[in-house]
Amino acid sequence: MEATRQMAGAGGDRGGRAEKSGSADGEGKGGMGSWLSSSISSTFAGVGENIGLEKRSAAVPDLVEFDIAIVCTSPLSCKEGEKSNGAAAIAEGQTKSETEGKEEEMDKSLPAGKKMYDPLEYLVDRLVAAGLVVDTVPSTQGELFLKIGAPLEMIGRMAEKLMLKKLTRIGLQAVFDWEHRDAYVRQPHNKELFSRTERYQCLEAILYSAGSEGQDVFLVHPKTRASMILSPGRSVVSFLKARGFIKDVFPLHSQKARRELLRKWPLSFWKFTSQPYDMIFNYFGPKVAIYYAFLGMYTKWLMFPAILGLTLQVVSRWSASVMISTIFSLFIVIWAVVFLQFWKRRNNELLAKWDLKLEEDELHRPWESDMSLDTGEGSIYCSYQEDLRELEKRLKKALWEDEWRARLNEAKNNLITIFGVMCVHMPWELLSLYIDSILPYKFLKLGWTLCYIGIIRQLTTIGGRAAVVVNKSISHPTKEAEADSLVFKVFLIHFMQNYIGLFFYALYWRNFGLLRNEIQTRLILSQLVENVLEVVLPYVEYRFKKYQKMRKLGYSKKEIMKDVKWKARQRVEKEYMMPRFMAAIGDSEFDGTFDEFLELAVQFGTVTMFASSFPLVGVLTFLGNLVEIRSDSFKLLQMYRRPVPHAVASIGSWLTIFQYLGVMSIISNCILLMLMYDSQRDWSIDPVILAIVLLEHGLLLVRFLLTWFVPEEPAWLRVWHMKHRRAQQLYATNIVRDWHKAAVKLETMSDIRDQRIPGAQVLEDEYADDPCSSSSKDE
């Protein structure tokens, strides 16, 4: 390691000079002339940065990308014990005698022959020793950024250890082998061996696997001088993160890939719903790519109800509006079913194209029955005194009780949620209706509607966070079951708060003109407000963090108001100040696609369930989603940190919610049509009302028939899967035959050796030349 540092010394003069000049500039502003800044520039940055630059230039010049950043706090280096100890003491205002006393005290507490390490310097040493490329970037506020990258070979070796499966050129999935890397299919967009998701997965595994080896390591806090013991084999990153030395670990944007995506994605307005899905998949991972694929297909399919709704709106001036509402309702119900079926086909095509075959996460969590099955004399699993039939009965009974207890608790929580939302929202809806009726001018009503949308937005956010708390209090057998449960709870809250007012206008007031105006206003204003807030809020958050940093650097408010051109020292610092792409409910396990799917589900429900009252709903949603595609992609590339890639195979439980909304649209549209025809409110059995009831049952039947008629997999994909299975069977058969031949040769050699036949040596030589013999012999 010392040799590496000496080799890196010559290459780091430029970086050292740059940091010193930055410190001088900061000193003029009052705040960066402290000992902390000089320590960063002269000590830690001069060592850590040089290590990273030397490793990059010596191993893989101009080919290593930095994919991960580590944010460290107060990088006080302890390269040489006494120098750092004295500097830290001076920074704390201590005298030299006090410092020497503390050093002697600490030396006495350490075992003989043990060396003290600075935590952050030791972190850099271990990361470099693990084969990573480390580039240190001091910030303007005293933090230290470590940009982490790895050569392609390191990524490939870790993919071997993780047993990462990749598609081979013969169409079969196989565990990755670095020595035979040419046999694996490259990425469709840039022909790279690994996607960004796979690179991040491997790099993160290398990062968290770096630890101490052989013996305990004593780390010394630079300020408090407290010693910490890092046990052998423990991750250095996890250890320092738990103790506050590491503030954050996040993925970095790639400037080249981001510029290309920016040009081909948000700035390509003329392409309408077309998007570079392969590039999105390669850069952001499957989860984000599948969301935008769904959004693009949904927007494209909205053209059909938009065209029909616009046509019927024009025709309605010369014909009965109730008949037009009936036609549009029939169309929108069938459209919803067919769209969801064709999305399943599209999803399967993307899985085959991107080679995604993921199984459900069945990580078992402790059930209450696991504890109840233990007796005082020991676990029943280990007891051989009880009858096996009795054991099976007890196990079935315990699992049955757990299953239904969990379901009843889930139903109870959902009912409490519905009742609570109704109790809170109904008075608010009545108050909103009253205020809207007494306002004399349209611009006042428009302003009140904007306030109403903002308040509803905050109420749904609070309700979503409450759902997270309730969901965590329930035991779920798998992580996927827990995520699905939270999705349904949050959507249930949004469903009640967004639709309860519309149903109130339709069912109680029967004022379809007011209902139509309310839907129109909400769609336009909510779409406008959401798009503005989704772009403005991240920018405001970034500017606020920048303002705080400028204040800490000594800039006055007048200088800040004059828009002083302050720039972060490095791009990594800018990305660190950007907000995370995460869900508004506050659960870190869900990224921003959770909110996007929630918004689409509410919109889909409005389009399908209230189609009979407002045929132009398709036009408004189509135009809004065209803007949504470009604005969402722009904010994801420019306003947020790069999200952590997640491997998923579908949109998950959101598809179930869309299907439920499709069924509810049949019921709601038929009820609305009945209310339109029953203008006298006498609820007489009119032939028209009877026909609508029969129509509802017919539409339910048509829905199931269409689900059966439209297959979830296209014909070419079924043929591809069939060829894939045949290739697997052929491959397995050849393996069995090779093993059988090897076993026969082993048996023949054993017989010849036992009988001392002269031909034994010939067979042994032949066996040694057999390519299957080495594995068989080892077995």
C-alpha positions in Angstrom: 0.0 0.0 0.0 2.8 2.4 0.9 4.4 1.6 -2.5 1.2 2.5 -4.2 1.0 5.7 -2.4 4.6 6.6 -3.4 3.9 5.8 -7.0 0.8 8.0 -6.8 2.7 11.0 -5.4 3.9 12.3 -8.7 0.6 12.0 -10.4 -1.2 14.0 -7.7 0.6 17.3 -7.8 -2.0 18.8 -10.1 -4.9 17.7 -7.8 -3.1 19.0 -4.7 -2.5 22.4 -6.3 -6.1 22.6 -7.3 -7.3 21.9 -3.8 -4.9 24.5 -2.3 -6.2 27.2 -4.7 -9.7 26.3 -3.7 -8.8 26.7 -0.1 -7.3 30.1 -0.7 -10.5 31.2 -2.4 -12.6 30.0 0.4 -10.4 31.7 3.0 -11.1 35.0 1.4 -14.8 34.4 2.0 -14.2 33.7 5.7 -14.7 30.1 6.7 -12.5 28.0 4.5 -9.2 29.3 5.9 -9.5 27.0 8.9 -7.3 24.1 9.8 -10.1 21.7 8.5 -9.8 23.0 5.0 -6.0 22.9 4.9 -6.1 19.4 6.3 -8.5 18.3 3.6 -6.4 19.8 0.8 -2.9 18.9 2.0 -3.3 15.6 3.8 -6.3 13.5 2.9 -7.0 14.7 -0.6 -3.4 14.5 -1.5 -3.3 10.8 -0.6 -6.7 9.5 -1.4 -7.2 11.3 -4.6 -3.8 10.3 -5.8 -4.5 6.7 -5.1 -7.6 6.8 -7.2 -5.9 8.6 -10.1 -3.0 6.3 -10.1 -5.1 3.2 -10.0 -7.3 4.5 -12.8 -4.3 5.5 -15.0 -2.3 2.3 -14.3 -5.0 -0.3 -14.6 -7.7 0.8 -17.0 -7.0 4.3 -18.4 -10.1 6.3 -19.5 -12.4 3.3 -19.2 -13.4 3.3 -15.5 -16.7 5.0 -14.8 -17.5 6.2 -11.3 -20.9 4.7 -10.4 -21.2 5.2 -6.7 -20.4 8.2 -4.4 -19.7 7.9 -0.6 -20.3 11.1 1.5 -17.9 11.2 4.5 -18.1 13.7 7.3 -15.1 15.8 8.6 -12.2 14.0 6.8 -9.5 14.5 9.4 -6.7 12.3 8.2 -4.4 10.3 10.6 -1.7 9.4 8.1 0.9 9.7 10.7 -0.3 9.4 14.3 1.4 12.3 16.0 0.9 14.9 13.3 -2.9 14.2 13.1 -3.2 14.1 16.8 -1.6 17.4 17.3 -3.6 19.0 14.5 -6.8 17.7 15.9 -5.9 19.0 19.3 -5.2 22.5 17.9 -8.5 22.4 16.1 -10.2 21.7 19.4 -8.3 24.5 21.2 -6.2 22.2 23.3 -2.6 22.7 24.4 0.2 20.5 23.4 0.6 19.1 26.9 -3.1 18.1 27.0 -2.7 16.4 23.6 0.4 14.4 24.6 -1.5 13.3 27.8 -4.4 12.0 25.7 -2.0 10.2 23.4 -0.3 8.5 26.3 -3.6 7.6 27.8 -4.8 6.1 24.5 -1.6 4.3 23.9 -1.9 2.6 27.3 -5.4 1.4 26.4 -4.3 -0.2 23.2 -2.7 -3.7 23.1 1.1 -3.7 22.5 2.1 -3.6 18.9 -1.3 -2.4 17.6 -1.4 0.5 15.2 -4.0 3.2 15.1 -5.8 4.2 11.9 -7.8 7.1 10.9 -11.3 5.8 9.9 -11.6 7.5 6.5 -8.0 6.8 5.5 -8.5 3.2 6.4 -11.7 3.1 4.4 -9.8 4.3 1.3 -7.0 1.8 1.9 -9.5 -1.1 2.1 -11.5 0.0 -1.0 -8.3 0.2 -3.1 -7.1 -3.1 -1.7 -10.4 -4.6 -2.8 -9.6 -3.6 -6.4 -11.9 -0.5 -6.6 -10.9 2.8 -8.1 -11.3 5.6 -5.5 -11.2 9.3 -6.4 -11.4 11.8 -3.4 -13.2 15.1 -3.9 -13.3 17.5 -0.9 -16.4 19.6 -0.8 -16.8 23.3 0.0 -18.4 22.6 3.3 -15.9 20.2 4.9 -17.3 16.9 3.7 -15.3 14.4 1.6 -16.8 12.6 -1.4 -15.3 9.3 -2.5 -16.2 8.5 -6.1 -16.1 4.7 -6.5 -15.5 2.8 -9.7 -14.2 -0.6 -10.8 -12.6 -2.1 -13.9 -14.7 -4.4 -16.0 -12.8 -7.4 -14.8 -13.6 -6.7 -11.1 -17.3 -6.4 -12.1 -17.1 -9.7 -13.9 -15.3 -11.5 -11.1 -18.0 -10.3 -8.6 -20.7 -11.4 -11.0 -19.2 -14.8 -10.8 -19.3 -14.8 -7.0 -22.9 -13.5 -7.0 -23.8 -16.3 -9.5 -25.4 -13.7 -11.7 -27.4 -15.4 -14.6 -27.1 -13.9 -18.1 -28.4 -14.9 -21.4 -25.9 -16.8 -23.6 -25.7 -16.7 -27.4 -27.3 -20.1 -27.7 -30.5 -18.8 -26.0 -29.9 -20.3 -22.6 -29.4 -18.6 -19.3 -26.2 -19.5 -17.5 -24.3 -18.4 -14.4 -21.8 -15.8 -15.6 -18.2 -16.9 -16.1 -15.6 -14.2 -16.7 -13.3 -16.5 -18.6 -16.0 -17.2 -21.2 -17.5 -13.7 -21.3 -17.7 -13.6 -25.1 -20.4 -16.3 -24.9 -22.9 -13.9 -23.3 -25.3 -11.6 -25.0 -24.4 -7.9 -24.9 -26.8 -5.0 -24.0 -29.0 -4.1 -27.0 -28.3 -0.4 -26.9 -24.6 0.2 -26.2 -23.2 -3.4 -26.6 -21.8 -3.4 -23.1 -21.4 -6.7 -21.2 -23.3 -5.5 -18.1 -26.3 -3.3 -17.8 -26.2 -0.4 -15.3 -28.3 -2.4 -12.9 -25.9 -5.3 -13.0 -22.9 -3.0 -12.6 -24.4 -1.3 -9.6 -25.3 -4.7 -8.0 -21.8 -6.0 -8.4 -20.1 -2.7 -7.4 -22.3 -2.5 -4.3 -21.4 -6.0 -3.4 -17.6 -5.3 -3.7 -18.1 -2.1 -1.7 -19.8 -3.7 1.2 -17.6 -6.8 1.2 -14.4 -4.7 1.8 -13.4 -5.3 5.4 -10.5 -6.0 7.8 -8.6 -9.3 7.5 -6.9 -11.4 10.1 -7.1 -9.3 13.2 -8.9 -6.5 15.0 -8.3 -3.0 13.6 -8.2 0.0 16.0 -9.8 3.1 14.5 -9.4 6.4 16.2 -11.9 9.3 16.1 -10.0 12.3 14.8 -11.8 14.8 17.2 -12.8 12.9 20.3 -9.8 10.5 20.2 -12.1 7.6 21.1 -11.0 4.3 19.8 -13.2 1.9 17.8 -12.5 -1.8 17.2 -13.3 -3.2 13.8 -13.6 -7.0 14.0 -12.2 -9.2 11.2 -14.5 -9.8 8.3 -16.9 -6.9 9.1 -17.7 -4.5 6.4 -15.8 -1.2 6.8 -18.6 0.8 5.0 -21.4 -0.6 7.2 -19.2 -0.1 10.3 -18.4 3.6 9.5 -22.0 4.3 8.3 -23.4 3.1 11.6 -21.1 5.5 13.5 -21.7 8.6 11.5 -18.5 8.8 9.5 -20.4 8.0 6.3 -23.4 10.1 5.7 -24.7 8.6 2.5 -24.0 6.2 -0.3 -25.8 6.9 -3.6 -25.4 6.2 -7.4 -23.8 8.8 -9.6 -25.1 10.0 -12.9 -23.1 9.4 -16.0 -22.8 12.7 -17.9 -22.4 11.1 -21.3 -25.3 8.7 -21.0 -27.5 11.4 -19.4 -26.8 13.9 -22.2 -27.7 11.3 -24.8 -30.9 10.4 -22.9 -31.8 14.0 -22.5 -31.6 14.5 -26.3 -33.5 11.4 -27.2 -36.1 11.4 -24.5 -37.5 14.6 -22.8 -36.4 16.9 -25.6 -37.9 14.8 -28.4 -41.4 16.3 -28.3 -42.2 15.4 -31.9 -42.0 11.6 -31.1 -45.3 11.8 -29.1 -45.4 8.5 -27.1 -42.2 7.0 -28.5 -39.4 6.6 -26.0 -35.9 5.0 -26.0 -36.9 2.0 -23.7 -33.6 0.2 -24.2 -31.6 3.2 -23.1 -33.9 3.8 -20.1 -33.5 0.1 -19.1 -29.8 0.2 -19.4 -29.4 3.5 -17.4 -32.1 3.3 -14.7 -32.9 -0.4 -14.5 -36.0 -2.5 -15.1 -38.4 -0.8 -12.6 -38.2 2.7 -14.1 -38.1 1.3 -17.7 -41.3 -0.8 -17.1 -43.1 2.2 -15.7 -42.3 4.4 -18.7 -43.2 1.6 -21.0 -46.6 1.3 -19.3 -47.1 5.1 -19.4 -46.2 5.2 -23.1 -48.6 2.4 -24.0 -51.4 3.8 -21.9 -51.0 7.2 -23.5 -51.0 5.7 -27.0 -54.2 3.8 -26.3 -55.8 6.9 -24.9 -56.0 8.2 -28.5 -59.0 5.9 -29.2 -61.3 7.3 -26.4 -60.0 10.8 -27.2 -61.0 10.6 -30.8 -64.3 8.9 -30.1 -65.1 11.3 -27.2 -64.3 14.4 -29.4 -66.5 13.0 -32.2 -69.4 12.3 -29.8 -69.1 15.7 -28.2 -69.6 17.3 -31.7 -72.5 15.0 -32.5 -74.2 15.6 -29.2 -75.3 19.1 -30.4 -77.8 17.4 -32.7 -78.8 14.3 -30.8 -79.8 13.0 -27.4 -76.9 13.2 -24.9 -78.0 10.1 -23.0 -77.6 7.8 -26.0 -74.1 9.3 -26.6 -73.2 8.6 -23.0 -74.3 5.0 -23.4 -72.2 4.5 -26.5 -69.1 6.0 -24.9 -69.6 4.0 -21.7 -69.8 0.7 -23.7 -66.6 1.7 -25.6 -64.6 2.7 -22.6 -65.4 -0.4 -20.6 -64.3 -2.7 -23.5 -61.3 -0.4 -24.1 -60.1 -0.8 -20.5 -60.3 -4.6 -20.7 -58.5 -4.9 -24.1 -55.8 -2.4 -23.0 -54.9 -4.3 -19.9 -54.7 -7.6 -21.8 -52.5 -6.1 -24.5 -50.3 -4.6 -21.7 -49.7 -8.1 -20.4 -48.5 -9.1 -23.9 -46.3 -6.1 -24.0 -44.9 -6.8 -20.6 -44.0 -10.4 -21.6 -42.3 -9.1 -24.7 -40.1 -6.7 -22.6 -39.2 -9.5 -20.2 -38.0 -11.7 -23.1 -36.2 -8.8 -24.7 -34.4 -7.7 -21.5 -34.0 -11.2 -20.2 -35.9 -10.7 -17.0 -37.1 -13.8 -15.2 -37.7 -13.0 -11.6 -39.5 -15.2 -9.1 -41.5 -14.0 -6.1 -39.5 -13.1 -3.0 -40.4 -15.8 -0.6 -38.3 -14.7 2.3 -40.1 -16.3 5.2 -40.7 -14.1 8.2 -41.6 -15.5 11.7 -45.2 -16.3 12.1 -46.9 -16.4 15.5 -47.5 -20.1 15.0 -43.7 -20.7 14.8 -43.6 -19.8 18.5 -46.8 -21.5 19.5 -45.6 -24.8 18.1 -42.8 -24.9 20.8 -43.6 -26.9 23.9 -42.0 -26.7 27.3 -40.1 -29.9 26.7 -38.5 -28.7 23.4 -39.5 -28.0 19.9 -42.1 -30.4 18.4 -39.9 -30.6 15.3 -37.2 -32.3 17.3 -39.5 -34.5 19.4 -39.9 -38.1 18.3 -42.4 -39.0 21.0 -45.5 -37.5 19.4 -47.3 -39.2 16.6 -46.6 -37.7 13.1 -50.3 -37.4 12.3 -50.9 -35.4 15.5 -48.0 -33.1 14.6 -49.5 -32.6 11.1 -52.9 -31.7 12.5 -51.4 -29.2 14.9 -49.3 -27.6 12.2 -52.3 -27.2 9.8 -54.4 -25.8 12.6 -51.7 -23.2 13.6 -51.1 -22.1 10.0 -54.9 -21.9 9.4 -55.3 -19.7 12.4 -52.4 -17.5 11.4 -53.8 -17.1 7.8 -57.3 -16.1 8.9 -56.1 -14.0 11.8 -54.0 -12.0 9.3 -56.8 -11.7 6.8 -59.3 -10.5 9.5 -56.8 -8.0 10.8 -56.2 -6.7 7.2 -60.0 -6.4 6.6 -60.4 -4.6 10.0 -57.7 -2.1 9.2 -59.1 -1.5 5.7 -62.6 -0.8 7.2 -61.2 1.5 9.8 -59.3 3.3 7.0 -62.4 3.7 4.9 -64.5 4.9 7.9 -61.8 7.3 9.0 -61.4 8.8 5.5 -65.2 9.2 5.1 -65.5 10.9 8.6 -62.7 13.4 7.7 -63.5 14.0 4.1 -67.3 14.2 3.9 -67.6 17.3 6.1 -64.7 18.8 4.1 -66.5 18.0 0.8 -69.7 19.6 2.0 -67.8 22.7 3.1 -66.1 22.9 -0.2 -69.4 22.6 -2.1 -70.9 25.3 0.0 -67.9 27.7 -0.5 -68.0 27.1 -4.2 -71.7 27.9 -4.3 -71.4 31.2 -2.5 -68.4 32.6 -4.4 -69.7 35.2 -7.0 -66.9 35.2 -9.5 -65.3 32.5 -11.6 -61.8 33.5 -10.8 -62.6 33.1 -7.1 -64.0 29.7 -7.7 -60.9 28.8 -9.7 -58.7 29.9 -6.9 -60.7 28.0 -4.4 -60.4 24.8 -6.6 -56.6 25.2 -6.6 -56.6 25.5 -2.8 -58.9 22.4 -2.6 -56.5 20.4 -4.8 -53.5 21.5 -2.6 -55.3 20.5 0.6 -56.4 17.1 -0.8 -52.8 16.6 -1.9 -51.6 17.1 1.7 -54.3 15.0 3.2 -53.5 12.1 0.9 -49.8 12.4 1.8 -50.6 12.3 5.5 -52.9 9.3 4.9 -50.2 7.5 3.0 -47.7 7.9 5.8 -50.3 6.7 8.3 -50.8 3.6 6.0 -47.1 2.9 6.2 -47.2 2.9 10.0 -50.3 0.6 10.1 -48.7 -1.7 7.5 -45.5 -2.1 9.5 -47.5 -3.2 12.5 -48.8 -6.2 10.7 -46.7 -9.4 10.2 -46.4 -10.4 6.5 -45.0 -13.7 5.3 -42.9 -12.2 2.5 -41.5 -8.8 1.5 -43.6 -8.8 -1.6 -46.8 -9.4 0.4 -45.9 -6.5 2.6 -45.3 -4.2 -0.4 -48.6 -5.3 -2.0 -50.5 -4.7 1.2 -49.1 -1.1 1.4 -49.9 -0.4 -2.2 -53.6 -1.4 -1.6 -53.9 0.6 1.6 -52.4 3.8 0.1 -54.6 3.5 -3.0 -57.7 2.9 -0.9 -57.0 6.2 0.8 -56.5 8.0 -2.5 -59.6 6.3 -4.0 -61.8 7.6 -1.2 -60.4 11.1 -1.1 -60.5 11.6 -4.9 -63.8 9.9 -5.8 -66.0 10.4 -2.8 -66.9 14.0 -3.8 -67.6 12.9 -7.4 -69.9 10.1 -6.3 -71.6 12.5 -3.9 -72.4 14.9 -6.9 -73.7 12.0 -9.0 -75.6 9.8 -6.5 -77.0 12.3 -4.0 -77.2 15.6 -5.9 -77.8 14.0 -9.4 -76.3 17.2 -10.8 -74.5 15.8 -13.8 -73.6 19.3 -15.1 -71.8 20.0 -11.8 -70.2 16.6 -12.0 -68.9 17.3 -15.5 -67.5 20.6 -14.5 -65.8 19.2 -11.5 -64.2 16.4 -13.4 -63.0 18.8 -16.1 -61.6 21.3 -13.5 -59.9 18.6 -11.5 -58.3 16.9 -14.5 -56.9 20.2 -15.9 -55.8 21.8 -12.7 -54.5 18.7 -11.0 -52.5 17.8 -14.1 -51.1 21.3 -14.2 -50.4 21.5 -10.5 -48.7 18.1 -10.4 -46.5 18.8 -13.4 -45.4 22.2 -12.0 -44.8 20.9 -8.5 -42.9 17.8 -9.6 -40.4 20.0 -11.5 -40.4 23.1 -9.2 -40.2 21.4 -5.8 -36.9 19.5 -6.5 -35.4 22.7 -8.0 -36.5 24.8 -4.9 -35.0 22.1 -2.6 -31.7 22.2 -4.5 -31.6 26.0 -4.4 -32.3 26.0 -0.6 -29.5 23.6 0.0 -27.2 25.8 -2.1 -28.3 28.9 -0.2 -27.4 27.2 3.1 -24.0 26.2 1.8 -23.4 29.8 0.6 -24.3 31.2 4.0 -21.9 28.8 5.7 -19.2 29.8 3.3 -19.6 33.5 4.4 -21.7 35.0 1.6 -24.0 37.7 2.8 -27.7 37.8 1.9 -27.2 40.7 -0.4 -24.6 38.8 -2.4 -26.9 35.8 -2.6 -29.8 37.9 -3.7 -27.6 39.4 -6.4 -27.2 35.8 -7.7 -23.5 35.4 -7.1 -22.2 32.7 -9.4 -21.2 30.1 -6.8 -20.5 26.7 -8.2 -19.9 23.5 -6.3 -16.4 22.3 -6.5 -17.3 19.0 -8.3 -20.3 17.5 -10.0 -20.6 15.0 -7.2 -21.4 17.8 -4.8 -24.2 19.1 -7.0 -25.7 15.6 -7.2 -25.5 15.3 -3.4 -27.6 18.4 -3.0 -30.3 17.1 -5.3 -33.3 15.4 -3.7 -33.8 11.6 -3.8 -36.3 10.1 -6.2 -38.5 8.5 -3.6 -42.2 8.1 -2.7 -44.0 10.9 -0.9 -45.2 8.4 1.8 -41.7 8.5 3.3 -40.9 4.8 3.1 -37.4 4.5 1.7 -38.2 1.0 0.2 -40.4 2.7 -2.5 -38.9 5.0 -5.1 -40.7 7.7 -7.0 -42.4 5.3 -9.4 -44.8 4.5 -6.5 -46.3 8.1 -6.7 -46.3 7.9 -10.5 -48.3 4.7 -10.6 -50.6 6.1 -7.9 -51.3 9.1 -10.1 -52.0 7.0 -13.1 -54.3 4.7 -11.2 -56.4 7.6 -10.0 -56.5 9.0 -13.5 -57.4 5.6 -15.0 -60.3 5.4 -12.5 -61.6 8.8 -13.5 -61.4 8.0 -17.2 -63.2 4.6 -16.9 -65.7 5.1 -14.0 -67.1 8.5 -15.1 -67.0 8.1 -18.8 -70.8 8.3 -19.2 -70.9 11.8 -17.7 -68.0 13.4 -19.6 -66.9 12.0 -23.0 -64.1 14.5 -23.3 -62.2 12.9 -20.4 -60.1 10.9 -22.9 -59.0 14.1 -24.7 -57.8 15.8 -21.5 -56.0 12.8 -20.2 -54.3 12.1 -23.5 -52.9 15.7 -23.8 -51.9 15.7 -20.2 -50.0 12.4 -20.5 -48.1 13.7 -23.5 -46.8 16.4 -21.3 -46.3 14.0 -18.4 -43.9 11.8 -20.4 -41.5 14.6 -21.2 -41.8 16.5 -17.9 -41.3 13.3 -15.8 -38.3 12.2 -17.8 -36.8 15.7 -17.6 -37.1 15.9 -13.8 -35.7 12.3 -13.5 -32.6 13.2 -15.5 -32.0 16.8 -14.3 -33.7 17.4 -10.9 -33.1 14.2 -9.0 -30.3 12.0 -8.0 -29.9 8.9 -10.0 -32.2 6.3 -8.4 -31.0 3.0 -7.1 -31.8 0.4 -9.8 -34.4 -2.3 -8.8 -35.0 -5.5 -10.6 -38.7 -6.2 -11.2 -40.6 -8.2 -13.8 -43.9 -6.3 -14.0 -45.8 -3.4 -12.5 -46.8 -5.8 -9.7 -50.0 -5.2 -7.7 -50.7 -2.1 -9.7 -52.0 -4.3 -12.5 -54.5 -5.9 -10.0 -55.7 -2.4 -9.0 -56.2 -1.4 -12.7 -58.2 -4.6 -13.2 -60.4 -3.9 -10.2 -61.0 -0.4 -11.6 -62.0 -1.9 -14.9 -64.7 -4.0 -13.1 -65.9 -1.1 -11.1 -66.2 1.0 -14.2 -68.9 -1.4 -15.5 -70.9 -1.0 -12.3 -70.4 2.8 -12.0 -71.2 3.6 -15.6 -74.4 1.5 -15.5 -75.5 3.2 -12.3 -74.8 6.6 -13.8 -76.8 5.7 -16.9 -79.7 4.5 -14.8 -79.7 7.9 -12.9 -79.7 9.8 -16.2 -82.7 7.9 -17.5 -84.5 8.0 -14.1 -84.9 11.8 -14.2 -88.2 11.7 -12.2 -86.5 9.7 -9.3 -89.5 7.3 -9.1 -87.3 4.2 -9.6 -90.0 2.5 -11.6 -89.1 -0.6 -13.6 -88.8 1.1 -16.9 -87.8 -1.0 -19.9 -84.8 1.2 -20.4 -83.6 0.7 -16.8 -84.1 -3.0 -17.2 -82.1 -2.9 -20.4 -79.2 -1.1 -18.5 -79.3 -3.8 -15.8 -79.0 -6.5 -18.4 -76.3 -4.4 -20.1 -74.2 -4.5 -16.9 -74.4 -8.3 -16.8 -73.6 -8.5 -20.5 -70.5 -6.3 -20.1 -69.2 -8.4 -17.2 -69.6 -11.4 -19.5 -67.8 -9.6 -22.3 -65.0 -8.7 -20.0 -64.3 -12.3 -19.1 -64.6 -13.4 -22.8 -62.1 -10.7 -23.9 -59.7 -11.8 -21.1 -59.9 -15.3 -22.5 -59.8 -14.3 -26.2 -56.7 -12.0 -26.0 -53.7 -14.2 -25.0 -51.1 -12.8 -22.6 -48.2 -14.0 -24.8 -47.9 -13.3 -28.5 -47.4 -16.3 -30.8 -43.7 -15.5 -31.6 -43.0 -15.4 -27.8 -44.6 -18.8 -27.2 -42.5 -20.3 -30.0 -39.4 -18.7 -28.5 -40.2 -20.2 -25.1 -40.8 -23.6 -26.7 -37.4 -23.5 -28.4 -35.8 -22.3 -25.2 -37.3 -25.3 -23.3 -36.2 -27.7 -26.0 -32.7 -26.4 -25.9 -32.7 -26.8 -22.1 -33.9 -30.4 -22.4 -31.2 -31.2 -25.0 -28.5 -29.5 -22.9 -29.6 -31.5 -19.8 -29.7 -34.8 -21.8 -26.2 -34.2 -23.1 -25.0 -33.5 -19.6 -26.5 -36.8 -18.3 -25.0 -38.7 -21.2 -21.5 -37.2 -20.5 -21.8 -38.1 -16.9 -22.9 -41.6 -17.7 -19.9 -42.1 -20.1 -17.6 -40.8 -17.4 -19.1 -43.1 -14.8 -18.7 -46.1 -17.1 -15.0 -45.2 -17.7 -14.4 -44.9 -14.0 -16.0 -48.3 -13.4 -13.9 -49.9 -16.2 -10.7 -48.4 -14.9 -11.4 -49.7 -11.5 -12.0 -53.2 -12.8 -8.9 -53.2 -14.9 -6.8 -51.8 -12.0 -8.1 -54.5 -9.7 -7.4 -57.3 -12.2 -3.9 -55.8 -13.1 -4.5 -55.9 -16.8 -1.7 -54.4 -18.9 -4.2 -52.1 -20.8 -5.0 -50.1 -17.7 -2.4 -47.4 -18.5 -4.0 -46.9 -21.9 -7.4 -46.4 -20.5 -6.1 -44.1 -17.9 -4.5 -41.9 -20.5 -7.7 -41.9 -22.6 -9.7 -41.0 -19.5 -7.3 -38.1 -18.7 -7.9 -36.7 -22.2 -11.7 -36.7 -21.9 -13.1 -33.2 -21.3 -15.7 -34.6 -18.9 -13.3 -36.6 -16.9 -11.9 -33.9 -14.6 -15.3 -33.0 -13.1 -16.3 -36.6 -12.8 -13.0 -37.6 -11.2 -13.3 -34.7 -8.7 -16.8 -35.9 -7.8 
